[in-house]
Amino acid sequence: MTTLTTSLLPPSLKNRPEWGFVCGRISALEGKLLSKEFYPSIIEMHHTEDIFQHLQGTFIEDYLGPGIPWEDFSAVADRCFYDLAVSIREDSPSPVPANLFLIRNDYLNIKYALSRMEGVPFLPGTISEHIIYSVLDRDYGDLPAPFRERITGPAMDLDELDETASDVFVDGAYLRHMLDLAAQIDSPLIQVCVLELVVGHTVSALWRVLRQGRDLKSIVDYMMPLGEENSLVFELSDMPDPAVWPDIIGGEIGDLFSRALQMPYDEQISTFELKVTNLVLHMATYARFETSGPERVFDFLMALEAEMQNLKLVVTGKINRIDADVLGARLRYVGG
């Protein structure tokens, strides 16, 4: 059961001079983050040309050259985030804060390669394209340790897993990798934020499997081990009725799950995932009380990722004529 609370966070911060250079850069970059007032204005626009003009002066401006199809906007936004995250990592004393975001691409690529589909469509993360392509040849020796070490366990044959079990296995490796990275840096704030993300992702992954009509007990072993969250996984797998999950999950995430259950059936999981992301976005803003430290990097990348996701939502939503109220309700938290 997770019982973390944001009241634990402010006393944990301390300024670290070795992070001064990158945090000075971030102080300047933060001024370019879009305000919450920005999104309603572009949601109400009717022409993509008007949206393009509105994006002048933003992080993504340099990626929107003449002739870029609006249908490619999501890929453009992903590239913008990736390039800036890598650049910030190069200026940081530790790669951990940036890698917490970049490894997501690694595991998306691994999922795709495990499906034996040629051509990896995602941006690189922290490992090379060559290593990803080795998965097509069933060579897993150079994959990240949280993935590779689990394969060497007893009776683990990826080729025997169906698509759902394979996805759960990769999810478990990704979550272990997140926890391992957070443990490598002395930052209670980052560690608590990562743990909340891991709990939220674990719950939503199991919820999606349950929606497929699968017996959770038949697949939970593929997600393990998750350290202190092992007990949460086992308890949820024993309860096929999500109505009782809030008490098992506990803490603020349990409350968020309970609120998500009040939504229409088809919106429950996406609502829960958005609420968890918004919770961590809000928690991360405590980093702004410090002058320099890894928390400032983590907070900025959380905010930048939210900005890119919001822009993708709005632009693709406008292209597909999604109602403005629906788009507004799906926006991620914007601080400031």
Number of C-alpha atoms within 10 A of each C-alpha: 19 17 11 16 13 16 8 11 18 15 10 11 20 16 14 12 11 14 20 17 15 20 24 13 13 19 17 10 13 12 9 13 17 19 12 15 9 11 18 15 11 21 21 14 14 12 11 14 10 11 18 14 10 15 17 12 10 11 19 18 15 11 13 16 8 6 6 11 10 16 11 11 19 17 14 19 22 17 18 19 22 20 11 15 21 18 12 19 19 13 14 21 14 15 16 22 25 25 20 22 21 21 19 20 18 24 25 21 22 25 22 20 21 21 14 14 12 10 11 16 13 17 17 20 20 17 15 12 16 9 17 24 21 16 21 17 11 13 12 19 14 15 19 18 15 19 22 14 13 17 17 10 9 7 7 12 10 13 9 9 15 10 12 13 19 20 23 23 23 20 24 26 25 23 25 21 22 23 21 16 18 23 15 11 15 12 16 18 26 27 20 21 23 20 21 23 21 22 22 22 19 20 22 18 17 20 20 13 18 16 11 10 9 14 14 19 14 10 19 21 16 20 25 20 18 19 9 11 18 15 14 19 25 15 15 22 20 11 14 18 11 14 11 12 21 20 13 17 25 17 15 18 25 22 15 21 27 20 15 20 17 11 14 10 9 8 12 19 21 14 21 25 19 19 21 22 21 19 20 21 24 18 21 26 19 19 24 15 13 16 18 24 25 30 29 26 26 24 25 25 23 21 23 23 21 20 24 21 17 21 22 19 21 24 22 18 16 21 14 9 10 15 12 16 11 10 19 15 10 15 20 22 19 19 14 8
